[in-house]
Amino acid sequence: MYQFFSIRKSQKDKNFGTIIESIFDDRTPISRKSIGFKIPMKHWDKNNEKVKVNDEIDHVLINGRIQMLKDVFNKENKKGKRMVKKSTRR
């Protein structure tokens, strides 16, 4: 299982986007959810999966939240816990 962070463009304003946490098991998506931060697209560093240093937004707070989510994910996976995908099929 692996985790990564990306940014999804806003439909109303293409210059802004929401940071998304994605969790996959091999190629199967397990979870995709917003971490609750909307930032200008130009401030997202997709190679390092974090917010670039700037004065417009609180990059320390957002990058700290991303790091915390990464740490929790890594800790849970070391214990052997497995996130269970809720089935939508009936």
VOBA-1610 file (N, C-alpha, C; in pm, whole numbers, padded with zeros to 5 digits, always signed):
BEGIN
Met+00084-00117+00000Met+00000+00000+00000Met+00089+00124+00000Tyr+00045+00224-00072Tyr+00123+00348-00074Tyr+00031+00469-00072Gln+00090+00582-00035Gln+00018+00707-00016Gln+00089+00817-00094Phe+00011+00909-00151Phe+00072+01027-00211Phe-00025+01144-00202Phe+00029+01262-00221Phe-00049+01384-00213Phe-00044+01454-00348Ser-00157+01511-00387Ser-00165+01583-00514Ser-00259+01701-00496Ile-00275+01777-00602Ile-00365+01892-00595Ile-00467+01879-00707Arg-00593+01907-00674Arg-00701+01901-00772Arg-00749+02043-00798Lys-00752+02081-00926Lys-00794+02216-00962Lys-00939+02241-00924Ser-00964+02364-00881Ser-01100+02406-00850Ser-01176+02424-00981Gln-01304+02391-00982Gln-01384+02408-01103Gln-01417+02555-01127Lys-01428+02633-01020Lys-01464+02773-01033Lys-01344+02861-01069Asp-01231+02836-01006Asp-01111+02916-01029Asp-00994+02823-01057Lys-00950+02815-01182Lys-00846+02720-01223Lys-00708+02754-01166Asn-00693+02870-01102Asn-00565+02908-01042Asn-00550+02852-00900Phe-00657+02797-00844Phe-00655+02742-00709Phe-00687+02593-00714Gly-00642+02522-00611Gly-00670+02380-00604Gly-00674+02332-00460Thr-00730+02213-00440Thr-00742+02152-00310Thr-00642+02038-00299Ile-00573+02029-00187Ile-00474+01923-00166Ile-00548+01794-00130Ile-00514+01687-00201Ile-00580+01558-00188Ile-00481+01452-00139Glu-00523+01371-00041Glu-00445+01256+00004Glu-00502+01133-00065Ser-00420+01058-00135Ser-00464+00936-00204Ser-00390+00816-00147Ile-00465+00709-00124Ile-00407+00584-00075Ile-00446+00473-00172Phe-00345+00401-00219Phe-00366+00294-00316Phe-00306+00164-00264Asp-00369+00054-00298Asp-00316-00079-00272Asp-00288-00139-00410Asp-00161-00146-00446Asp-00119-00180-00581Asp-00177-00074-00674Arg-00270-00108-00759Arg-00332-00008-00846Arg-00477+00021-00809Thr-00520-00033-00699Thr-00658-00017-00655Thr-00669+00102-00560Pro-00751+00202-00595Pro-00768+00314-00502Pro-00845+00272-00378Ile-00788+00302-00262Ile-00851+00271-00135Ile-00921+00395-00080Ser-00853+00509-00092Ser-00908+00632-00035Ser-00854+00753-00111Arg-00940+00849-00135Arg-00900+00980-00187Arg-00981+01083-00110Lys-00911+01168-00036Lys-00984+01267+00042Lys-00905+01397+00053Ser-00979+01504+00069Ser-00918+01636+00086Ser-00861+01648+00226Ile-00747+01717+00236Ile-00694+01742+00370Ile-00738+01879+00421Gly-00821+01949+00342Gly-00884+02072+00390Gly-00812+02202+00360Phe-00716+02200+00266Phe-00645+02322+00233Phe-00660+02355+00085Lys-00695+02480+00056Lys-00708+02528-00081Lys-00596+02629-00102Ile-00512+02604-00203Ile-00396+02690-00226Ile-00386+02727-00374Pro-00309+02832-00406Pro-00283+02863-00546Pro-00202+02750-00610Met-00236+02714-00732Met-00170+02603-00803Met-00019+02625-00814Lys+00023+02750-00831Lys+00166+02779-00852Lys+00251+02750-00728His+00188+02733-00612His+00263+02708-00488His+00276+02559-00454Trp+00226+02471-00540Trp+00234+02328-00513Trp+00357+02269-00581Asp+00439+02197-00506Asp+00558+02128-00558Asp+00521+01981-00573Lys+00486+01940-00695Lys+00436+01803-00713Lys+00546+01698-00701Asn+00670+01734-00727Asn+00779+01637-00712Asn+00803+01600-00567Asn+00795+01697-00478Asn+00817+01673-00335Asn+00688+01657-00256Glu+00575+01674-00324Glu+00442+01662-00263Glu+00427+01751-00141Lys+00458+01878-00157Lys+00441+01974-00049Lys+00425+02114-00107Val+00394+02209-00017Val+00374+02348-00057Val+00510+02418-00061Lys+00532+02496-00167Lys+00656+02572-00179Lys+00659+02683-00074Val+00779+02722-00034Val+00797+02828+00064Val+00755+02961+00000Asn+00664+03035+00067Asn+00616+03164+00018Asn+00552+03241+00132Asp+00519+03367+00105Asp+00459+03453+00208Asp+00307+03460+00198Glu+00249+03413+00088Glu+00104+03423+00067Glu+00024+03331+00158Ile+00074+03210+00179Ile+00000+03111+00259Ile+00090+03054+00368Asp+00029+02992+00465Asp+00104+02933+00577Asp+00158+02796+00535His+00269+02796+00466His+00328+02671+00415His+00375+02579+00527Val+00416+02635+00639Val+00464+02554+00752Val+00349+02471+00808Leu+00233+02532+00826Leu+00116+02462+00878Leu+00073+02350+00783Ile+00063+02379+00654Ile+00016+02281+00556Ile+00116+02166+00542Asn+00244+02199+00530Asn+00346+02094+00517Asn+00356+02010+00644Gly+00332+02072+00759Gly+00329+01997+00885Gly+00214+01898+00889Arg+00099+01940+00838Arg-00018+01850+00832Arg+00009+01733+00736Ile+00071+01762+00621Ile+00105+01657+00525Ile+00202+01558+00589Gln+00303+01609+00658Gln+00402+01522+00722Gln+00338+01437+00831Met+00245+01496+00906Met+00176+01421+01010Met+00095+01306+00949Leu+00026+01332+00839Leu-00051+01227+00772Leu+00040+01117+00718Lys+00157+01155+00667Lys+00254+01056+00619Lys+00303+00970+00735Asp+00333+01032+00848Asp+00383+00958+00965Asp+00278+00860+01017Val+00153+00904+01025Val+00044+00817+01072Val+00027+00699+00977Phe+00029+00727+00848Phe+00015+00620+00748Phe+00128+00519+00760Asn+00251+00567+00771Asn+00366+00477+00782Asn+00360+00395+00912Lys+00318+00458+01020Lys+00308+00388+01149Lys+00202+00278+01142Glu+00088+00306+01082Glu-00019+00207+01070Glu+00023+00091+00981Asn+00097+00118+00876Asn+00138+00012+00785Asn+00250-00074+00843Lys+00330-00019+00931Lys+00434-00099+00996Lys+00373-00200+01092Lys+00259-00164+01151Lys+00192-00254+01243Lys+00118-00366+01170Gly+00108-00353+01041Gly+00038-00455+00964Gly-00111-00430+00950Lys-00157-00314+00997Lys-00298-00281+00980Lys-00324-00256+00833Arg-00442-00289+00792Arg-00477-00272+00652Arg-00610-00198+00646Met-00612-00093+00569Met-00736-00018+00553Met-00830-00101+00467Val-00952-00111+00509Val-01050-00191+00436Val-01136-00099+00352Lys-01143-00131+00224Lys-01225-00053+00134Lys-01369-00099+00147Lys-01458-00004+00168Lys-01598-00038+00178Lys-01651-00068+00038Ser-01714-00178+00025Ser-01766-00219-00105Ser-01892-00140-00138Thr-01899-00090-00260Thr-02019-00018-00305Thr-02107-00108-00390Arg-02057-00226-00422Arg-02135-00321-00502Arg-02227-00403-00412Arg-02340-00438-00464Arg-02435-00522-00388Arg-02483-00633-00474
//
